[in-house]
């Protein structure tokens, strides 16, 4: 059985008008961490881009939308929580699902991230099967959100 993170029944026909392969953005200031995360997600069938920090992520997101953002909390000058605040205020990006990750067992940081607008939290070291499952949950929620009936 193929482990495919596709939003479609085939590689050519998107379900509900979304891209055939879900596009993820991994944000981490450590190159090794970005690679360690990007490789298994790519192998799981996702299209994965990587950003070295908040400013790089915002630049990439302004050029091309993504389906889910996965961000480390503790980065250089700007944190994953700063990224959340900026995305939630930016038109067109305010509804992008965000999964925060951290190696620090910091209950306050997790709560702050979730209250700032993160959709989920994963502790490091990551369980990649669980991470893929959580990404798929966010993709399903996004499809449901994007196609809910509009209230008048």
C-alpha positions in Angstrom: 0.0 0.0 0.0 1.4 3.4 -1.0 1.7 6.0 1.8 0.4 9.0 -0.1 -0.5 12.4 1.4 -2.6 13.4 -1.5 -5.8 15.4 -1.5 -7.0 13.6 -4.6 -8.1 10.2 -5.9 -5.4 10.4 -8.6 -2.3 12.5 -9.1 -4.2 14.5 -11.8 -7.6 15.2 -10.3 -7.7 17.3 -7.1 -10.5 16.7 -4.6 -12.6 19.8 -3.9 -10.4 22.0 -6.1 -7.2 21.7 -4.0 -3.8 20.8 -5.3 -3.2 17.1 -5.9 -0.4 17.0 -3.3 -0.6 18.9 0.0 2.1 21.5 0.3 3.7 22.0 3.7 6.1 24.6 5.0 8.6 23.6 7.7 10.0 26.5 9.7 13.0 25.9 11.9 16.2 27.9 12.4 18.3 24.8 12.5 19.2 23.3 9.0 19.6 19.8 10.4 16.1 19.9 12.0 14.6 21.2 8.7 16.1 18.4 6.8 15.2 15.8 9.4 11.6 16.9 9.2 11.4 17.5 5.5 12.7 14.2 4.3 10.2 11.9 6.0 7.3 14.2 5.1 8.4 14.2 1.5 8.7 10.4 1.6 5.1 10.3 2.9 3.9 12.1 -0.3 3.8 15.7 0.8 5.3 18.6 -1.1 7.6 20.2 1.5 9.3 23.6 1.5 11.5 24.8 4.3 12.1 28.2 5.8 15.0 29.2 8.1 12.9 31.5 10.3 9.9 33.7 10.5 11.0 36.3 7.9 11.9 33.6 5.4 8.6 31.9 6.1 6.6 35.1 5.5 8.4 35.8 2.3 7.8 32.3 1.0 4.1 32.4 2.0 3.6 35.7 0.2 4.9 34.0 -3.0 3.0 30.7 -2.7 0.3 29.5 -0.4 0.6 26.3 1.6 -1.8 23.9 3.1 -0.2 23.5 6.6 2.7 25.2 8.4 4.9 23.3 10.8 7.0 25.6 13.0 9.4 25.2 15.8 8.6 27.5 18.7 12.1 28.5 19.8 14.0 30.1 17.0 16.3 33.1 16.7 15.1 36.6 17.2 11.5 35.8 16.2 9.7 32.7 17.6 7.0 30.4 16.2 4.5 32.3 18.3 5.6 35.5 16.5 5.0 33.7 13.2 1.4 32.7 14.4 0.6 36.3 15.4 1.8 37.6 11.9 0.0 34.9 10.0 -3.3 35.4 11.9 -3.2 39.1 11.0 -2.3 38.6 7.3 -5.1 38.5 4.8 -5.1 35.2 2.9 -3.0 33.5 5.5 -5.1 33.9 8.6 -6.7 30.4 8.2 -3.6 28.4 7.4 -3.3 25.5 9.9 -0.2 25.7 12.1 1.4 22.9 14.0 3.9 24.1 16.6 6.8 21.9 17.6 9.3 22.2 20.5 12.0 20.1 22.1 11.5 22.1 25.3 8.9 20.6 27.7 7.4 24.0 28.4 3.7 23.9 29.3 3.5 27.7 29.3 4.9 27.9 25.8 2.5 25.2 24.5 -0.5 27.1 26.0 0.8 30.4 24.7 1.1 28.9 21.2 -2.3 27.4 21.2 -3.9 30.6 22.6 -2.0 32.6 19.9 -3.7 30.5 17.2 -1.8 27.3 16.7 -4.0 24.5 15.6 -1.9 21.7 17.2 1.3 21.0 19.1 3.9 18.3 18.8 6.7 17.7 21.3 10.2 16.8 20.0 11.6 14.3 19.4 8.8 13.8 16.9 6.9 10.6 16.2 6.7 10.9 12.4 3.7 8.6 12.1 1.8 10.7 14.6 3.0 13.9 12.8 1.8 12.7 9.5 -1.6 11.7 11.1 -1.9 15.2 12.6 -1.0 16.9 9.3 -3.8 14.9 7.6 -6.2 15.9 10.4 -5.4 19.6 9.6 -5.9 19.0 5.9 -9.3 17.4 6.5 -10.3 20.3 8.7 -9.1 22.8 6.1 -11.2 21.1 3.4 -14.2 21.1 5.6 -13.6 24.8 6.6 -13.1 25.9 3.0 -16.3 24.2 1.8 -18.7 25.0 4.6 -21.9 26.7 3.6 -21.7 30.5 3.8 -24.1 32.2 6.3 -26.1 35.1 5.0 
